[in-house]
Amino acid sequence: MQPVDFTTLTAACSELRAQWLPARLEQVYQRDRFTVSLALRTMNQRGWIDISSHPAAARICVGDSPPRIPDTFTFSEQLRHQLSGLALVSIAPVSPWERVIDLQFAKRPGEPALWHLYAEIMGKYSNVILTAEDNLVVTCAHQVSAKQSSVRPIQTGQPYELPPSLTDAVPSAIESLDRWQERISLVPGQIKTNLLKNYRGLSKVLVVSMIRSANLDPEQSTDSLNPHQWQQLFQRWLYWLQCLENSKFQPSFTPEGYSVIDWPKPDEKQPESESENESNSPNPLHPEQNPLPNPSVQQLLNIYYTGEINQQVFSQLRHQLTQKLNNVLAKLRLKANTFKERLQQSADADTHKSQADLLMANLQHWEPGMKSISLPDFETEKPVVIPLNVEKNAVQNAQAIYKKHQKLKRARIAVEPLLAAVQEEIDYLEQVEAALSVLETYRNTQDLQTLAEIREELIQQKYLVVSDYRGSDKNAAIEFHRYQTPSGFELLIGRNNRQNDQLTFRTANDYDLWFHTLEIPGSHALLRLTPGTVAEETDLQYAADMTAYYSRARHSEQVPVVYTEPKYVYKPKGAKPGMVVYKQERIVWGRPQQAPASS
């Protein structure tokens, strides 16, 4: 993940100052343990400013509205208590070339600041710290004890100290080419490495893009550059400094991440006016997003980091849920196999009864010391060998066999409902597993929401125990998979059990058709029909193909799919989410490999 460097932070703050100062702070909400959001209102707009101390995605930018979930974090509660109703009057760096921003709050614009909210955007050392006028720390996102850092502990009630000053040279536009070249090439090495070592305010991403814009290899040695190449690189260096000084940024997505500098092409003169600085080149698409064609710095940062963090959370959450399901299903299947073995044993109960009856009818054939006795069957007259206990007589042996019959019979009566319950639980979890199998990779926020709904469902069903569990936003819109059949009818497909229930029992009407794979875990599908319309064979086949694709049998060639009217679909009393029974169904063979979603 690309970190926010000094250039990006400068661009973000420049845009924030132009659009959001002054502003009244109306609300504070903490999204997670790293990100706090400030609701600001100006004369023209209202929005949320995200300040994140995430170790890999620290940033400050305009974000989306937070979910409607209660905020239980103490850090945001303290910020609300101290800052609500005040005016944000300044967003300024604390010192040149430092990635620490001072957000100042006063009673009203033009008055002295009463509170300072310091956003330290410094990778894994990032933090958000609130101080009063006396410069004492009131609260912070992450407290740092003296044991954790002897250089710079951060504790409430202690004076706020800036991070240790950087020792590298300060980039300057008045530095000559010869002095700049001498500093970089004093010890021969890779261009990118020597630039990073000798100047502050640089990042690997910035340096690599700067060098490549000069048509050079970032790993090229400094002693291999000719005078013309040095001149080209120096021009890019000056162009970067000019962009910082004049706040001229051109945000765009790149295949590797993003950039806020529109670098001139090789041998292209750096622009001198605003009109010449405009770039008409198209923005490459970010691989995980569908970004705006010409995003602002705020939009770019919000889209990029929201997508990257969501992708990380998606991978971690999917792994957690998959592992949990695999473990629970393995235990349940083992239990089911044990019950089946006991039922198989109890299947011999009737055999034992017939043997006891046979022995009682032929007591005269028993002799002391017999280990077994062979008697003709009542019906077939075929010999039946009955094992005997030599220490018991014939009647006692028959009684023992009767007791065994009764024991096996009682075991069958006890085990059958237990096996049915375990099998019902397996069927339910396999339904959840089928929903997870479709979510192989992260594509959009709906995928993460689907996983979050599955996680919440497993918590509610007591399969997951989470100490800091916070329920999801109950008012969040449900986003079904949506497709269009050849005749133009809408096909809705649930993404998980919650959506399956919503689709089947709340969305469906009397004219629709309900689809599901036959005795195979999978999603519910709903073909929306209006009064007086009839689905063609091609529509039914399309719906069956899509239903088969969103099932556990998605890799099969053909899958049996049932469809019926929604009024014939029922949820048994006490059934788990997504589990239904149906009647008056018809069958069509789905072809998941030919479903449009599989391409």
Residue pairs with C-beta under 8 A, 6 or more apart in sequence:
1 56
1 57
1 257
1 305
1 308
1 312
2 205
2 256
2 257
2 258
2 304
3 56
3 57
3 58
3 123
3 203
3 205
4 12
4 57
4 58
4 59
4 99
4 121
4 301
5 99
5 201
5 202
5 203
5 205
5 206
6 97
6 99
6 200
6 201
6 202
6 203
7 201
7 203
7 206
7 240
7 243
7 244
7 260
7 261
8 260
8 297
8 301
9 60
9 99
9 101
9 121
10 93
10 244
10 247
11 247
11 249
11 251
11 260
11 297
12 59
12 60
12 61
12 297
12 298
12 301
13 60
13 91
13 92
13 93
13 101
14 247
14 249
14 297
15 249
15 296
15 297
15 298
16 49
16 60
16 61
16 62
16 91
16 298
17 91
19 42
19 45
20 40
20 42
20 47
20 49
20 62
20 88
20 91
21 88
21 89
21 90
21 91
22 42
22 87
22 88
22 89
22 109
23 40
23 41
23 42
23 87
23 88
24 40
24 41
24 42
24 85
24 86
24 87
24 88
25 38
25 39
25 40
25 83
25 84
25 85
25 86
25 87
25 88
25 105
26 39
26 40
26 41
26 46
26 84
26 85
27 38
27 39
27 80
27 84
28 36
28 37
28 38
28 39
28 76
28 79
28 80
28 83
28 84
29 36
29 37
29 39
29 48
29 66
29 71
29 76
30 36
30 37
30 71
30 73
30 75
30 76
31 37
31 50
31 66
31 67
33 73
33 141
34 52
34 53
34 54
34 55
34 57
34 58
34 141
35 50
35 51
35 52
35 53
35 54
36 50
36 51
36 52
36 73
36 75
36 76
36 79
36 128
36 141
37 48
37 49
37 50
37 51
37 63
37 66
38 48
38 49
38 51
38 83
38 88
39 46
39 47
39 48
40 46
40 47
40 48
40 49
40 88
47 62
48 62
48 63
48 64
48 65
48 66
49 60
49 61
49 62
49 63
50 59
50 60
50 61
50 62
50 63
50 302
51 59
51 60
51 103
51 117
51 119
51 128
52 58
52 59
52 60
52 126
52 305
53 119
53 120
53 126
53 127
53 128
53 141
53 142
54 126
54 309
55 123
55 124
55 126
56 123
56 124
57 305
57 308
57 309
58 120
58 121
58 122
58 123
58 126
59 121
59 301
59 305
60 101
60 119
60 121
61 297
61 298
61 301
61 302
61 305
62 298
62 299
62 302
63 302
63 306
64 302
64 306
67 472
67 473
67 476
68 473
68 474
68 475
68 476
69 470
69 471
69 472
69 473
70 470
71 77
72 470
75 128
75 139
75 140
75 141
78 130
78 138
78 139
79 117
79 130
79 139
82 115
82 130
82 138
83 105
83 115
83 117
83 130
86 105
86 106
86 107
86 114
86 115
87 105
87 106
87 107
87 108
87 109
88 103
88 104
88 105
89 104
89 105
89 106
89 109
89 110
89 111
89 113
90 102
90 103
90 104
90 113
91 101
91 102
91 103
91 104
92 101
92 102
92 104
93 100
93 101
93 102
94 100
94 101
94 102
94 118
94 162
95 162
95 165
96 170
97 166
97 170
97 171
97 200
97 201
98 162
98 163
98 166
99 120
99 121
99 122
100 118
100 119
100 120
100 121
100 122
100 162
100 163
101 118
101 119
101 121
102 116
102 117
102 118
103 116
103 117
103 118
103 119
104 113
104 115
104 116
104 117
105 113
105 114
105 115
105 116
105 117
106 112
106 113
106 114
107 114
112 133
113 133
114 132
114 133
115 130
115 131
115 132
115 133
115 138
116 130
116 131
116 132
116 135
116 160
117 128
117 129
117 130
118 127
118 128
118 129
118 130
118 131
118 160
119 128
120 126
120 127
120 128
120 129
120 163
122 163
125 163
127 140
127 141
127 142
127 144
127 154
128 140
128 141
129 137
129 139
129 140
129 141
129 154
129 160
130 137
130 138
130 139
130 140
131 137
131 138
131 160
132 138
135 159
135 160
136 157
136 158
136 159
136 160
137 154
137 155
137 156
137 157
137 158
137 159
137 160
138 156
139 156
140 154
140 156
142 154
143 154
143 155
143 156
144 152
144 153
144 154
144 155
145 153
145 155
146 153
151 164
152 161
152 163
152 164
154 160
166 200
168 197
168 198
168 199
168 200
169 183
169 198
169 199
169 200
170 199
170 200
170 201
171 199
171 200
171 201
171 202
171 237
171 241
172 241
173 238
173 241
173 242
173 245
177 230
177 231
177 234
180 234
180 237
181 230
181 234
183 198
183 199
184 191
184 194
184 195
184 198
184 222
185 194
185 222
185 223
185 225
187 194
188 221
188 222
188 223
189 221
189 222
190 218
190 219
190 220
190 221
190 222
191 207
191 211
191 216
191 217
191 218
191 219
191 220
191 221
191 222
191 225
191 233
192 204
192 207
192 208
192 211
192 218
192 219
194 222
195 202
195 207
195 210
195 211
196 202
196 203
196 204
196 207
205 256
205 257
205 259
206 240
206 261
207 218
208 218
209 254
209 259
209 261
209 263
210 233
210 236
210 237
210 240
210 261
210 263
211 217
211 218
211 233
211 236
212 218
213 236
213 263
213 264
213 265
213 266
214 229
214 232
214 233
214 235
214 236
214 266
215 232
215 266
216 225
216 229
216 232
216 233
225 233
232 266
232 267
235 264
235 270
236 263
236 264
238 270
239 261
239 263
239 264
239 270
240 261
242 248
242 270
243 249
243 261
248 274
248 277
249 260
249 261
249 297
250 260
250 261
250 262
250 277
250 278
250 279
251 258
251 259
251 260
251 295
251 296
251 297
251 299
251 300
252 258
252 259
252 262
252 283
252 284
252 295
252 300
253 283
253 284
253 285
253 286
253 289
253 291
253 295
253 300
253 304
254 284
254 286
255 284
255 287
257 286
257 304
258 286
258 300
258 301
258 304
260 297
260 300
262 277
262 279
262 281
264 270
264 271
271 277
282 293
283 291
283 293
283 294
283 295
285 291
286 303
286 304
286 307
288 307
288 308
288 311
288 442
288 443
289 303
289 304
289 307
291 299
291 300
291 303
292 299
292 303
295 303
306 445
310 442
310 445
310 448
311 442
313 448
314 439
314 442
314 447
314 448
314 451
315 442
317 448
317 451
317 452
317 455
318 436
318 439
318 451
320 455
321 436
321 451
321 454
321 455
321 458
322 436
324 458
324 463
324 464
325 429
325 432
325 433
325 436
328 429
328 463
329 426
329 429
329 430
329 433
332 422
332 425
332 426
332 429
333 426
335 422
336 419
336 422
336 423
336 426
339 415
339 418
339 419
339 422
340 419
342 411
342 415
343 412
343 415
343 416
343 419
345 408
345 411
346 408
346 409
346 411
346 412
346 415
347 412
348 408
349 405
349 408
349 409
349 412
350 405
352 401
352 402
352 404
352 405
352 408
353 401
353 402
353 405
354 377
354 378
354 384
355 384
355 386
355 401
356 398
356 399
356 401
356 402
356 405
357 378
358 375
358 377
358 378
358 384
358 386
359 366
359 373
359 375
359 386
359 394
359 397
359 398
359 401
360 394
360 395
360 398
361 378
362 373
362 375
363 394
363 395
365 373
365 375
366 373
366 388
366 393
366 394
366 397
368 393
369 390
370 388
370 390
371 387
371 388
371 390
372 385
372 386
372 387
372 388
373 385
373 386
373 388
374 383
374 384
374 385
374 386
375 383
375 384
375 386
376 382
376 383
376 384
377 383
377 384
386 397
386 401
388 394
388 397
389 396
389 397
389 400
392 400
424 576
424 579
425 576
427 521
427 579
428 576
428 577
428 578
428 579
429 463
430 521
430 552
431 497
431 521
431 522
431 578
431 579
432 454
432 457
432 458
432 496
432 497
432 578
433 521
433 552
434 521
434 522
434 523
434 550
434 551
434 552
435 450
435 454
435 495
435 496
435 497
435 523
436 451
436 454
437 552
437 554
438 495
438 523
438 550
438 554
439 447
439 450
439 451
442 448
446 479
446 495
449 476
449 479
450 495
450 496
450 499
452 472
453 472
453 495
453 496
453 498
453 499
454 496
454 497
455 464
456 471
456 472
456 498
457 496
457 497
457 498
457 577
458 464
459 465
459 466
459 469
461 576
461 577
478 498
478 499
478 502
479 495
480 492
480 493
480 494
480 495
480 499
480 503
480 507
481 492
481 493
481 494
481 495
481 523
481 546
481 550
481 597
482 490
482 491
482 492
482 493
483 490
483 491
483 493
483 542
483 546
483 596
483 597
484 490
484 491
485 491
485 527
485 535
485 538
485 539
485 542
485 543
486 536
486 538
486 539
486 542
487 535
487 536
487 538
487 539
489 527
489 528
489 529
489 533
489 535
489 539
490 527
490 528
491 525
491 526
491 527
491 528
491 542
491 543
491 546
492 503
492 507
492 525
492 526
492 528
493 503
493 523
493 524
493 525
493 526
493 546
493 547
493 550
494 500
494 502
494 503
494 504
494 523
494 524
494 525
494 578
495 523
496 578
497 576
497 577
497 578
497 579
498 577
498 578
500 523
500 524
500 577
500 578
501 571
501 577
501 578
503 524
503 525
503 526
504 514
504 524
504 526
504 566
504 569
504 580
505 569
505 571
507 526
508 514
508 526
508 566
508 569
509 566
510 565
510 566
510 567
511 529
511 530
511 531
511 533
512 526
512 527
512 528
512 529
512 565
512 566
513 526
513 527
513 529
513 535
513 540
513 543
513 563
513 564
513 565
513 566
514 524
514 525
514 526
514 527
514 563
514 564
514 565
514 566
514 568
514 569
514 582
515 524
515 525
515 526
515 527
515 543
515 544
515 547
515 561
515 562
515 563
516 522
516 523
516 524
516 525
516 547
516 561
516 562
516 563
516 580
516 582
517 547
517 548
517 551
517 552
517 553
517 559
517 560
517 561
517 562
517 590
518 559
518 560
518 561
518 562
518 587
520 551
520 552
520 553
520 559
520 560
521 551
521 552
522 547
522 548
522 550
522 551
522 552
522 553
523 547
523 550
523 551
524 578
524 580
525 543
525 546
525 547
525 550
526 566
527 535
527 539
527 540
527 543
527 563
529 535
535 543
540 563
540 588
541 588
541 590
541 591
543 561
543 563
544 561
544 563
544 588
544 589
544 590
544 591
545 590
545 591
545 592
545 594
545 595
546 590
546 595
546 596
546 597
547 561
547 590
548 554
548 556
548 559
548 561
548 590
548 591
548 592
548 595
549 590
549 592
549 595
549 597
549 598
550 597
551 559
551 592
553 559
553 592
554 592
554 598
555 592
555 593
556 592
557 591
557 593
558 589
558 590
558 591
559 589
559 590
559 591
559 592
560 587
560 589
560 590
561 587
561 588
561 589
561 590
562 582
562 585
562 586
562 587
563 585
563 586
563 588
564 582
564 583
564 584
564 585
564 586
565 584
568 582
568 583
568 584
568 585
569 580
569 581
569 582
570 580
570 581
570 582
571 579
571 580
571 581
572 579
572 580
572 581
592 598
